[in-house]
Amino acid sequence: MGYSIEDDREIETDYYNFDALNIPEGHPARESQDTFYTTDGFALRSQTSTVQIRAMERRGVPIRIIAPGKVFRRDTPDMTHVPMFHQIEGLCVDKGITMAHLKGTVTEWLRRLFGEDTITRFRPSYFPFTEPSAEFDFSCFKCRGTGQIDGERCRPCKGSGWIELGGSGMVHPNVLRACNVDPAVYSGFAFGFGLERMAALMYSIDDIRHLLENDVRFLEQFR
């Protein structure tokens, strides 16, 4: 689909981790309970959106990139949360890009991954770096959207027929301006999701901490 892979640093400045992503001072995401701060003005990146900013600065637009990598948040470890996990984000900026391109791209990707009969849906949401913003779900790959398997409630989708995967939206004009891109000429979309949760769903793993604990008894199941 024309996307290239981008990677960058894991320790970022406040500017790239927050300011350039339209997250001003005082925003809850900047408080210490969410972010691992190192020294003044630096923090472990809390999303790979920082890679998108640096890529636009370096390469300009139009641009299509996928940014995979480790991210860090001050979450208490439990069955569905860990303080370090892996995220994949996509970015497309060009002339005439609309929400329809975002929906078409995500839908095509999920159909290639889970099958041609996969259905997607987008629900309104809020992210400071996109406007409008949406959470995206897809029809469960285990029960094919029925919510049941052999008369029992489907575990991956909890009987709903849908699996929530990630966030998305049209790149906020303030983010484009921060990268010296004119939002009157260019528009774009972005999306992101966590790899550990996706792997847990696909392989029926009930606790994502297993993915990081290096227990050989667990790992040998995936040789």
N, C-alpha and C positions, 0 to 999 in steps of 0.2 A: 504493500500500500504506500510505498515511498517514504517510509520513516527510517531515520538513522538513529543509532544508539549513542547517547551522550552520558558521560559520567563526570563527576567533579568532587570537590572536597567535602568532607563530612563535618568539619568544624567551620562554622560560618560567622560572618559579622552580623550585627543586628540589622544592618541595611538589607542584606540579601535574605536573611531569615524572616524578616518582618516588613520593614519599610517598603521595599520594592514590591512586596506582595499585597500592598494596601492594608497592612495591619499596623495601625498607628499606636503610639504610646498610650497606655491605659486599656488596650484591648485585652480581654481575659487570656488569650493565647500567649501573651507576653509575660504572664505571671510565672513565678518560679515553680509552682506546683506542676506546670505543664512542660516546662523546658529545662534541660540540663545546661546551666550556664557554666562557663569555664572562668576566664578572667573578664574584666569589664569590657563590654562590647562584643564578646564572642560567646557562641553557644553551639552545642551539638545540633545539627540541623533536625528540625521536627517534621520536615517533609522534603521530598525531592523536587519540589517546585523551585527551590533555589537553583537547581541545574537549568531549569527553563530560562530563568532570568539571565544567567551567565551565558547561555547559548545564544539568546537573542542579542545580547550585547556584542558577543564575539562574531557571530555569523550574520546578524541582520535578518531581515525578512525578505521574501517568504521563507518559512521554515516548517519542517515536520520532524519531530524528534520523539523518541521514547527514552525516558530517564528512569532506569532501575537503580536501586541501591538501598543501603541501610539508613534508617531514620531512628530517632531517639526521642522518647517522651517519658515523663515521670509517672508512668502507670504502675500501680501495684500489681505484681504478677498474679494472674489467676488463669482459669481455663481458656479465656478468650483475650487476655491482655498480657503483654510483656513489654518491658521498657526499651527493648531494641527489637526492631522487626524490619522486614524488607517491603519496600513499596515500589510500584511501577506507575509512572505518570506519563501521559501522552500530551503533546502540544502540537497544534496546527495553526499557523497564522499566515494569512494570504488575503488578497482582495476578494471580497464577496463571500467570505465564509459565514455560514449561518448555523442556527441550532439544528437544522435538518442535516447538515454535514456531520455534526457531532452524533446525532442519533443513528445515522446510517453507518458511521464508522464503528461505533460500539456494537451495534447489532450484527454487523458483518463479522467482526472479530469473535463475538460470542457464538455465532452460528458455526464458524470454522472450528471452534474449540469444543462445543457441546452438541453440534448437529444442526441440520438445516431447519428443523422444526422448532428451534429455540425462539422464544418470544421475549422481547424486552419491554420494560416500562420505565418511565422517568417521572419522579415525584418532585415537586418544588421543594427547594431547600435553601440554605444560606451558607455561603463561603465568602470571606472578604475579598478574595482575589478573582471571583467570577460574578457575572451579573448578566442575565439570570443564571441561577444555579439549580442543580437537580441531583438527587440521589438516583442511581440507576439499579434496577433489579432485573433478574432474568428468570424464566420459567425453570423450575427445578429439574436438574438432569437425572435425578433418581426416579421420581414419580411422574416425570413429564408434565408437571403442572397440575396433577390431580389432587395432591395433598395426601395420598394414601398409597401404600404398597401392601398388597395381599390383605386388604381390609384393615391394616394398621396405619396409624399416623406416621407419615414420612418424617424421618429424623432430621435430614439436612435442612428441610424447609419448615419444620415444625408444624406440618399440616396445612400450611398456607398456600402451597403451590409455587411460591416465589422465594428467591434467594437474593438478599441485599448484597451488593458487591462493592460499590464505591460511590464517589462523588464526581461531579462534572459540572460544566457550565461554559458560558462564553467569557473569554478573558476580559477582565474589567478594564475599562479605558485607562484608569490610573496606572495599571500594571504596564500597559503598552507605552504610556508616556514615560514611565520610569526607564524604559529601554530605548528611548528616543524613536519610538514608532508612532506615527500619526494615526490615532483611532478613527479619524475622519476618512482615511484611505484604506486602512487595514483592519481586519477583525480576525478573531480566532477562537478556538475552543480548547479546553483542557479536560482531562479526566485522570483519575487515580484510584488505585485499590491496593489492599495489602495481600502479599503473597502467602503468608502463613495461614490466614483464614481460608483462602482459596484452596490451598493444599489440604487443610483439615477437612473441608467439605468434600473434596474429590476422593479422599482416601479414608473417610470415616474416622478421623482422628479426633478423640473427644477432649484433648487438652493440648493447646499449641505449645505449651512448655516442653513437651516431648521433643519438639523439633530443635531445641537448643541445648538439651541436657546431655547429649552424646552417650546415651544409654545404648550399648551394643545390642541388647535384646530387642529394643525398638527398631534400631537402624537396620538390622539384618532382615527385617520384613520387606525392605525396599531395595534389596540387592538386584 
